[in-house]
């Protein structure tokens, strides 16, 4: 057994080293180079073969047929390795370009070879299906005829025939379509068998009486079941609309970032983009936007625009962190860019324009677009077929626009300006209400339901700045210090601070669940497609875990507040919560929800284990008891990570026809799995509680690299900021 653990370490270390090096080489030399000279190299196959031989030897030497859960887990590794080998040696993949009405019976492989199909395909029609009332694509559909049979290929909807699978990949403006083609009858089947063995092994691990997890979990299983479930400025702000009037303006519908939403959402992003916070001088986002609309001369002199970068400060001749629009306008040649049709789009990047200069240019051009009357697309126009398009006041309107609607669109904001000058805010509110009535009359069928609309407005009001995250971290540090002091003394570790901490964790968790639910309702899909959503979900899971453990584990509330605060800080790194948006077509899959949920729960548990390890290193006298808690978390955390990787592979296979592409995020998730598997396989490593806690604390670096290192440094198709 001792030799087996040594051999395991001897094999796992070079595997991890090669995988990590592969992601670094891919960063500098590109994916194709890494795929050819590392992941596709003969020596890499020999390394994986060594892993397979070790797994087979372990099954025989340890007679794992007496331990079904271990046998299933080890067999899953063997079958996944064999499946990958079959895919690499017998599978074929490539692209097929289709032109309307032209039959095609061959495709070009990734290696440039021509491969013939045993049937022909003809593109009858390609269609982009938008979200109702917008031009944002909801799906891409190729309507095909295959030997006289009509079939459709769209995102997450593949077509199978004679062992070949077809995926929607690309299209052009001329109606041509590009399909991805995959033919891998053996590799996928064997790999999926490996996934089934993995699922069976995990189930047996948690239910088998002989498993180490069940021995650790005696008396603690109910806890684990729960796991399944800014300072104001010194001077006065410039003039703006009364809060109640601005609030009514925020209820007007607007086409923003490809979706119909409250103007409040646009105002919140507009304010945050300029000054870094959703509020300015105590004013609501709607008041800030209305100030720029109706009191521009005052706001143009207001030093509210946050800029940074030595090149920007040198250009402006000022070291101030906040400047005014007029400061930027004085150097408009450096900041101005061609008008963009997409609100808040980055100006075209050039090799000579730095990131900080582009950021300042973006803010300048947002205001320019607002002044140009092309920013607020609040006027719907319907054609004879009932299709609705949205326009701003100075957009070129279609010829079929009714005369009365044409006049309303052209004159409405001018009339609002006149009412503002006269101070007739009651009449202004009636004009805003009339605008909403106009929108319902023209575009009632495509407007979001009131429940979704109101949920988004409530979400915008409840979302906080960084103060909540900073408060959680500060309270976490305070309660952490109290817990360590009381644990190191002879007094009882559980006191009123423990109960208060648990109550605060519970309150924060419930608040985050409310935010999560509102984003779900407002967006029409489960919010799990970006960094903010994933970190919010992680904080929720940590909160549930810590509340569940608070009675048995007095330090849990302090760990919960700390880790939840860090998660919220990460979520708000960009200075604001990202707006609720439509999902990209490829993300409209239920597997996305499962994949992100499972992965983020595992990361949350790993985070808990790391902080628990840090506390145990400080509190040596409780290290053994705290090791038991970490081990109880380590088993489900590692299992969930493995399941999350498998779900991601299934999703990729359904969406792109490739269940593993050696993307940096995939590779580092695999590295993280290997790193956390080691203490579960090598029980001797766990004989020293302190050494175990140090390992778990350091092991969390792999999670940090997987989540942050890939997103901000290594890149790849999974990277998001």
PyMOL commands that set and color helices and strands:
alter all, ss='L'
color gray80, all
select helices_A, chain A and resi 2-29+31-37+42-61+64-66+68-90+187-207+212-216+221-225+243-249+263-275+285-294+296-300+310-316+325-329+332-335+355-371+403-422+425-443+450-462+466-488+496-523+531-549+556-571+585-587+590-618+620-656+664-681+683-687+689-714
alter helices_A, ss='H'
color red, helices_A
select strands_A, chain A and resi 92-98+104-109+114-130+137-146+149-154+159-161+164-171+177-183+253-256+259-262+305-306+322-323+379-382+388-391
alter strands_A, ss='S'
color yellow, strands_A
deselect
rebuild
show_as cartoon
